[in-house]
Amino acid sequence: MAVMRTKSNINNELFHQRFTELSDEVRAKNKREDRLLEIRLKYHEREKNIRLNILRKEQYHLECTRSTLIDQVNRIQLERYRKFMPSYLPEKNKLEMPPLVQLSTPEFFNTDWEPVSNPIPVVAKETSITPTNLVRPHSAG
């Protein structure tokens, strides 16, 4: 029996030794994978930051272009307005200027006219004839 115990102890020790070796290998493999994942993560973060910086620069340039275009459009509209206004302003001034000769009240309202001799005919209202033998409801009273 002592031999059996020693064999089982030896087997247990071998198993334990083999288990620790395998677990050490697994730990080392996991460490390598973790390092690779960290490197990949850093690479992706760098790529993301580079792309974000490129997008920010493009956005800045687009905003600059937009503001330049808006300024140009406003300038063009202002030039059109200025071209239109000189032709419009003299007409507007002519309309708004008080006339030098104003009409007097008798000239403006001619009171010499006489009414037309043909009077407007009076149209008689149609009177509806209601029959006397019509029965009225009780609520009519």
JOTADA-V923987 format. One record per pair of residues at least 4 apart in sequence whose ideal C-beta (glycine too) atoms are under 6 Angstrom apart, sorted by the first residue. I is the first residue (numbers start at 1). J is the second residue. D is the distance in whole Angstrom. If there is no record, write none. Layout:
i={I:I}
j={J:J}
d={D:D}
//
This chain:
i={81:84:85:88:93:103:103:136}
j={85:88:89:92:97:107:108:140}
d={6:6:6:6:6:5:4:4}
//
